[in-house]
Amino acid sequence: MPTASQTLAQFATTLKYEDIPPEVVERAKDCLIDTVAACVLGAQMPWTQTVIDYARRNSAIGECSVLGTSHKLRAPFACLSNGAAAHAFELDPLCEPSVGMHPGAALAVPGFAVAQGRKRSGRELIEAFVAGFEVLYRIGQAAHHSSEKLGFHAPGVMGVYGAATVAGRLFDVSAEQLAHAYGIAGSMSSGLMEFSRSGGQVKRLHLGRTAEGGFMAASLARDGMTGPAEILEGKYGSLNTFAHDAEPRLLTRNLGKEWHTLKVKIKRFACHSNAQVPVSLILDLKAKHGISGSDVARMVLAVNEKTLSHHNIPEPADIAMAQYSVPFSAALALFADPTDPWVFCTQNVKDPRIRALAKSATLERHAAAGSQVSMATRVTLHLKNGEAISADGDTFKGTPGMPLKRGELLEKYLKLTAHRARPRAERLFAQLADAEDVKDVARLNFAL
């Protein structure tokens, strides 16, 4: 009987573009576009510059773009740089329901690198991306989003399997070789949650290492290295080491029948996924009642379990912690426009008005939040005039149930890219929106 790795590898290496429903292709392209935008803005961040500088010092000149720059590196270093850039400012795509995966860094980034290096078509890139998404989502789903309770950062420990799938597919490895790539990738899983307690910029690096590690695993397997056959479900495999109460049967359920790529989720605000609904509700309350932060005395936020355990950070020390903090993101939305990514800045992290309101927030468990990934939220604002106003919600614009239309995606994309060279940015958007017609990904201009 084949192992889970072997079954997933067989699916991933035999998936054909013609087998992918058109709506799945469109969601894949949305994710590719959104990843480019996140990388272009993310490449400007000082912490990303540190990674890019490291990559440039250690890589020969190559064929793979550091997105949003003129640099061309060898594929492993492009994966490292772009993975870090994608997640550099909390703007990269996710999935809903969440299983702890970041498809931009884990799938799109290695996809762009290998497709450029091997001069693959846009259609082949889409095939690889969808194969990777279907594999990685099932691995995250089987882990029941439990890794972070144990202190492991889920995108770092699980994402390598998706990256290995995309790279392996574009390398034309066999199913046997890809199964070995998974076995190798399991030893490259990494990422600890301590950043959520004591800060630091390392969270951004986790996604760079994911893309780099998956690429390496696929390369080594292509060249003959082997890995454990039961790396996912085995006694010392990922599900028994990095998770608890896992459900291995979900690893292969409904392959080719249920398309998890439709679950792509795109953020509008440069903050953690668990802050997206609270911020959206606050924008609704601001518009409905004509209020601003100066009118609010304190906040009460009813949220899910993970927000209480990981994102209740009332006094963030830096930008990274502020973006991870639900109280701060909510307070910021009352004083500024959170659709502008640049409002998440050091000046606002230190703003005494925003900090006071964030510190005033009381977080409590929402009765309808039946799981740690439920987005059910109630925001109650106690105004200085004695009035209290509330709003409830469990979704936001950009989720699968409320997807961004292409025009809305373009609006976000241009906010992140147009300051570089708007005509080139618009041309790249149009090419990626019709990626199935691109004959050679290497001919796309990513140096915006």
N, C-alpha and C positions, 0 to 999 in steps of 0.2 A: 504494500500500500504506500503511495507517495506521501512524503511529508508535506507540511503546509508550504514550506519554501519551494518545493518542487512543483506543487500545484499552481502557486502564484507565478512562478517563473514560466511555466508552460503557457499560462494565460497571457502574460506580458509579452512574450516573444512571438506569439502567434496572432495577436490582435491586429486586425486590418482596419484601415481608415473607413472602408465601406461598412464595417460592422458598427461604427460609432454613430449613434443618432445625431441628427443635425443640431439639436438643442444642446447636446453635450459638447459638440465642437465649438459652439458659440460661447459657452461658459469657459471652455479651455482658453479661447482667444482673449476673453475678458481678463482672465488671470495673467496671461502673458503680458498684456498691455499694462495692467496695474503694477506688475512686478517691475517693468522697465521704469515706470514713473517713480516708484518707491526707490529704486536704485539710483536714479539720476539725482534726486534730492539727497538721498542718504550718502552718496559719495562725497558730498560737501562737508559732512560732519567731521569734526576733529578726530573723533574716535575711529571713524572709518578711514580717514587719511592716515592714521597710524598703521592700520592693517594694509592699506594700499602701498604705503611706503615700504613696509616689510616685504610685500609681494614683489615690488619692483626691484628691490635690492637682491632678491634671491631667484628671480625668474629671468630666463633669457627672453628676448623679444619673441612674441608668439603671434598667433592668429586670432586670439580670443579677446574681445573687447572688455575693458573695465567700463561698464555702462555709464554713459554720461561724461566720459573723459576721452582723451585721445590716446590713452595707453592701450597697448596690445600685449598680452602676456600669454605664457603657456597655460593650457587649460586648468591644471590644478590650482594655480595661483589666481586665475580669473574667477574660478569657483569660490575660492576663499574670499576674495575681495568683494565680489558681487553678492555673495551670501550675506556678508556682514553689512553691505550697503542696503540690501533689501530690507533688513530688519533694523536698520540704524535709527529709524525715527518713528517706529510703531505705525507705519502706514502700509505695510505689506498685506496681501490678501490672506484670508483664513478660510474656515469652513464652518458650516452650521447644519446640524448640531456639531459642536466642537469636539474633536478628539485629540486636540493638542498638536495639530500639524500646521505648518506654514508652507503652503504649496508653492509660493513664489520662490523662496530661497531653496527649498528642498527639491523642487521639480523644474521650474522655469529656468533658474540660474544654471544648473548643469546642462539643461537642454540647450540653452543658447550657446554655451561654451563648446559642447561637443558638436552641435550642428554647424557652428562656424568652422571649427577645425576640420571637420570631415565634409564640409560643403553639402550638407543635407538640405532637403527642401522643407518648406513650411509644413507641408502635409506630413512629412516624416516626423517633424518636431511635434506636431499635434498628436500623432499616434503615440509617441514616446511619453508625452505629458499625460495623456489620459491613462495609459497603462500604469504610469507611476502613481497617479492619483488614486486609481482603484486599488492598487496594492497597499499604498501607505495609509489610506483611510481605514481599510480593514484591520491593519495592524494596530492603529490607534484605537479603533472601536473595540477590538478584542481586549485591550488593556484597560478599558473602562475609565479612562482619564484618571487613573490612580497614581501615575508616576510622580506627580508633583506633591502628593500627600507624603511621599517617601523622601522628598527632597531632590528629585531628579527633574530637570527641565525637559518636559516631554518633547518639544521640537528637536532638541539636541540628541536625545537618546533614540528616538524613533525615526527621525527624518532621513537618516543615512540609507534606510531601505528604499525610500522613494527616489533619492538621488542615484542610488545604484541601479534602480530599475530604468530610469531615464537614460543614464549614460550607457548602460549595457545594451539597451534597445538600439540606441544610435550607433553603437559599436558593432551591431549585428551579432552579438554573442548567441550561443545556443541556450536552450532552456536549462541544460545541465550546468553550463557555465554561469548563468544568472543565479541559479540556486546556490552555487558556491560563492558568488558575489554577496548574496545575503549572509552566508555564513561568515564571510570576512567582515562585512559591514557591522555585524553585531559586536565585534571587538573594537569598533571605532565609535560606538555610542558614548556620548559624554554630555555634561552640562548639569551643574548644580544650582539649586534655587537660593543659595545664600545671598545672591544679589538683591533679593526681595526684602532682606532684613537689614543688610549693612551696606548696600549700594555698590558702586563700581560700574564700569562700562562693559563688563564681560558678557552680559546678556546678548549684546549685539554679535559677539564673536561666535556664540553657539551655532548660529545659523550659517556662518561662513564655514565652520568646521563640518557641519552637516553636508554641505554641498561638496566640499573638498574630499571628505571621507568617503562619500558615496561614489565619487569619481574614481578615487584610488581603488576602492573595492572592486568596481567593475573592470578597471584596467588590469588589476592583478589576476582576477578570475579569467579574463580573456587570455592572459599570458600563461595560464596553467595552474595558478595557486588554488588550493581547495579550502573549504571551510566546513564547519559542522552542519550536518544535514538537518538537525532539529534546532536550529538557532532560535526559532521563534517559540516553539511549544515545549522544548526540552527542559529537563530538570534544572539546568543552569542557563537556560536561554532567556531571551529578553522578557517574555511575559512572566516568568517566575523570578526574575532578578530585579527588573525595573518597575514592576507592577504588583498588585495583589488582587485576589478575586478575579483574575482574568478569565476570559471565555474563549478558548482557542477555536471553538467551532465557527466563530464569526470571521476567522481569518480567510476562509474560502467561500463563505455563503453567497450565493447568487452572483458569482462571477460572470460577467457578460450579460447579466439580466437586470441587475439593479445598478444604476450608474451614479456613484457617489460624487462624480465630478460636478453634477448639478448642484451640489451643496457649497460651491464656492461662495465665500462671503467677502465683500469689499468694504473696507472702512472709509468713512469720510473724515474722521477726526484722528489726530496724531496721538492717540492714547490707547491703552489696553482695551481689548475686546470687551471686558466686563464694564468698562466705563462708557461704552457706546450708547447703550439704552438710557442710562441716567443723563448723559449729556443731551441726547435727543429730546428727552422729556423736559429738561430745563429750557431748551430752545423753544419748545412749544409753550411753556409757561411764560417765558419772556414775551413772546409774540402775543399771547392771549391777554395778558394782564399789563403789558407795557412797563415791566419792572426791569431793574438792573441789580447788580450786586450790592449797591449802596442801600437798597431797600430791604435787604434780607438780614435778619438777625442771626438765624441758625438754620441748619438743614437736618432733616431726618431721612435716611435712605434705607429702604427695605430691599435687601439684595439676596443673592445666592450664597451658598456655603463657601465657595472659593473666594468670593470677594471679601467675606469676613476673615478668612484665614490668611489670604495672601495680599489683598489690595486695600486693606484698611490702614493707610499710611497717612496720618493727619499732618505730619510735618516733614515732607520730603526734603532731602538734603541736596539733591541735584536734579537735572532735567530728567534723567533716566528714571529716578524714583518718582518724580512728579507725574510722568506719563504712565507709570505703573499704579499710581494712586488714584482710586476712585473719588475720595473726598476732594483732592486737589483738582482733578479734571472737572468735577462738577462745579466747584467754586470758580474756576477759571472761566467756564462757560457763562457764568453770570456777569462777568466783567469784560469779556472779549468774545470775538467771533471764532469758535473752535474749528470752523471749516478752513481757516487760515493756519497752516501748519506752523508758521513762524511765531504765533502767539505762545507756543510752548518753548519758552526761552528763559535764560537765567534771570533776566529782569523781572519777569512775572513769577518765577519761582521764589524770588526774594520779596515780591510785593507784599507789604504788611496787610493790606486789605484782603488779598486773596488768601494769604496764609491764615489770617484770623478766621475767615469763613470756613476754610477747609478744616481747621482745628475745631470749629463749632459743630461739625457734623457728627451725628449719632448714627451708627450703622447697626441694623438689626436684621434678623432672618425673616425673609419674606415667606409667608405661609404657603404661597403657591409655588415656591422654588423647590420643587421636589428632588432636584439633583444639583450637584455642584456646578453643572454647566447650564442650568436653566437661566434664561435671561429675564425672568419675571422680576419687575422692579416697581417700586412706588417711591416717588420723590415728593416730600412734603417740605415746603418752604415756609418758615415762620417769619413773617414780615415785621418790621420795626413798628408798624402801626397797629400791631396786635392781631392782624388777620393771618390765617394759615391757608395756603393753597396747595393742592396736590395734583399729581398726574400719575397714571399707571400705564405700563406697557411691557411687552416682552419681545419686541423686535425693533429693528431700525432700518432705514433705507440703505440697501446694500446687501441685505440677507437674501437667501433664495426665495423667500416669500414676497419680498419687496426689492427685486434686483434693480440695480442702476441700469437705465437705458443707455445705449451707446453714447447719446449726446451728454448724458449726465456723467458717464465715465470719462468722456473727453474733457468735461469741465474740470474734474479732479486732476486728470492727467496734465492738463495745461498749467494748473496751479503749481504742479511739482516740476514741470519741465520747461515751460515757455520762456522763463527768464534766461535760459541759455541761448536758444535760437529758435524762435517760434515756427518759422517755415519748415525747418528740418524736423522739429518735433511733430508738427501736424502731418508731415509726409510719412514719418515712421509710424504714427498712429494708424493712418490709412492702410499702410502695408501690413501691419499686424492684424488689423480688422479683417483683412482678406488674406490671412497667412497661408491658407490652402493653395493660393495661386503663386506664392513665392517659390521660385525655382531653386534659389541658393541663399540660405540664411546669411552666409558670409558676405553677401553683397549689400546687406542692410547697413545703414549708417547709424550706429549707436552712439557716436561721438557728438552728442547734442551740444 
